[in-house]
Amino acid sequence: MHEWSLALSLVQTLDRWALENGVQIKRVVLSVPSPAQLDVSILTEAFDTLKRESRLEQAKLEVRVRSPRYRCRACGYEFGQEEVDQQIRQLMGQYGEEYPLHLIPELLPTFVKCPRCGSHDIEAELSIKVDEVETI
Amino acid sequence: MRPLLESAREKLRRRKVVAVMSGKGGVGKSVVAALAALAKPGSALVDLDLEGASAPRLFGLSGRLHEISKEGIEPLEVGGVKVFSLGGIVGDRYVVLPGYGQAGAVEALLAFAKLGDSDPVVVDMPPGMGEELLALSRITDFLPVLVTTPSKASYGVVKHLAEYLAEIGKKPAAVVLNMAYVDCGGSRIYPFGRGEDARRLAESFGAPLYELPIDPSLEDYVGRIHEYRGPIAYVVRQMVEGL
């Protein structure tokens, strides 16, 4: 369900931006971190529904799901998504529909520990951001 | 472009945002914020004390999760106030976050909060002058309400916060001197001194000072703060009306 609120936020923000700049939007590249576990097909469907009668009417949404690199600030260990996948799966099982990283991926350090030392002091790029906007 | 930051900005653009803050912990910010929201029908309360969320406990919402709808985070409504808290996202568990996580959580909470026509939006700030304060400043202009106790330990920190706020062009809308006095048969006893430092601070910024009494009965209302009608609520209401 959260994909709809994210798509709404994206469409409203870009529509305002397009209006201010006097352009129409043709293509949007949205970058999301994989721990958010967003459903790209629902996100795209929501975007395509919400963009009607806006300056994004002709826009195509591309979603880049990126696997973050992690660094533990306590022990310095650097690791990839595959080393936290098990913890993410457990968390999803625990929360189900209400999985918190779905809504706020930056909460990851609250739930995930460094696979080497067990610290929560984990650094990563976890924000949802617009990477590219193509206009006409 | 950060769509959530932009959404949060847009969402708060035409609303009055009252940020209850102190710099010092344990001075009663959350109680003041809760009573401030309750004092004005149609208010929202956003708990940005991410690691020490008190709003769920004060309103008896601990462990209750926000519903997430197509339009965002549905509020938990108590006493006519729309309450939003990270506690409603993670449930009854600890939260530990580095700065970037705090910024992301502040932006997402405000971007997705389904505020409806709520106005004002009262924000319960955490102690300290860390990422939450910087994040809120990036998102919106706000009216700072500073809370202190008569203790020098509290006042010194609050003074630093006021000086920082002045540097970024904000002056306190009100200074609240909490735990100021005990009402004893109609006469006021000031067990911790008269709070002259706080009074001078308020005067130096041209802000009104509101003294809150110590009311031991308040503890009975933790979990049902919306039912509290005691003297603290009375003064906080006056404060809100003066904003």
Interface residues (C-beta under 8 A of the other chain):
Chain A: M1 H2 W4 S5 L6 L8 S9 L10 Q12 T13 L14 R16 W17 L30 A46 R73 Y95 E98 P100 L103 I104 P105 E106 L107 L108 P109 T110 H120 D121 I122 E123 L126 S127 I128 K129 V130 V133
Chain B: M1 R2 P3 L4 E6 S7 E10 L65 I68 S69 K70 E71 G72 I73 I89 V90 G91 Y94 V95 V96 L97 P98 Y100 G101 A103 G104 A105 A108 L109 A111 F112
